[in-house]
């Protein structure tokens, strides 16, 4: 979940760790979150998956875009680990594409994120 000023939270599926303190993700150009990041680049990305519960507090910068999406770099200032001895996360959100074109587009976006 990407949380921007407002607060305004949206699920993101493209977040990719790109360094010790950087994460890249893509946001559709039509997203209100993209407009919010332009006005206030401070944000938080919460990641919940099997064995992982963290929030990365970061500053966002658009580093590139194509006709559909903006490629955003998050420069992480702090990571809060939400791990507790009283619970365990056994999985993240389970989802899949239901449209072949969207799935192909996602693959192209992820390839660009890996290059960034």
N, C-alpha and C positions, 0 to 999 in steps of 0.2 A: 504494500500500500504506500503510495506516495502522498504525503501530506504537504500542502502548500498553504500560503497565507489565506486566512479566512476564518477559521481553518476549513480546508477543502481537501478531502481524501478521495483518491481513486485507486483502483487496482491497476497494477502494471505487470505485464507479462514478459517484458524484454530486458529487465535489469540484468546487467552482466558485470561482474567484478573485473576491473581492468588494471588494477594495481593495488598496492598496500593501502592506499587511501583514495582510490577513485572507483567510481561505478559509472557505467554508461547505460543509457536507456533511450528508447525512442518514444516520442509522444506525437500523436496525430496533430496536424496543424490546426485542426478545428477545436482542439481541447481547450477548455477554460483554464486548465492547469498551466498550460504553456503561457497564456497571457498573464496569469498570476506570477509565474516565475520571472517574467520580464520586469514586472513591477517590484517584486520582492524575491530575490533569488535564494533566500534561506528556506530550507525545506527539510523534511525528514522522510526516510524510506524505512518502513518496517518490513522485516522479512520473517515469515513464519514457515518453517518446513520441518521435516523429520529431524529432531535433535537440535534445531536452531530457532531461537527467538531473540532477534536483535533489532535495534533501531539505529540507523546511521543518520547522524545530523550533518547536514552538508550545505554547500553553496552550489547552485546550479548555473551552468553556462551552456548555451546552445553553441555547439561546435561545428555543425553542418546541418544541411537539410536537403531533402529531395522534394518531389512534387506532392508527397503524401505526409511525410513525417519530419520532425525536427529531431536531430540526434543531440542528446543532452549529456554533458559530463557533470557528475556530482563529485565535488572535492570534499571529502569527508573530514570533518573536524573532530568528531567524537563518535564512538560506538557505545551504545548502552546495551549490555547483555542482560536479557530478561530471564535467563535460566534460573530455576529455583529447584531445590532438592525435593520439593513437594509435588512436582508434576513433571511429565515428560511429553514432548510433542512427538507423535508417532507418524505424522504426515502433514503435508501441506495441502493447499487447495488442489483438488483433482479436476482437471478440465481438458478439453480437446477441441480442436477446430471442427466446425460443422460445414465449412465452406472450403473447397479445394483452392480457390483463388486466394482467400485470406491466408491459408496455410502456406502457399507458395510465397506470398508477400512477406509473411513473418520470417521465412527462411532467408529471404534477401535482406531484410532488416538486420537479422542476427549476424549475417555475414559482414555487413557494414560495421556493426558494433564491435565485432572481433578485430577488424582492421583499425578501428579508432584506438 
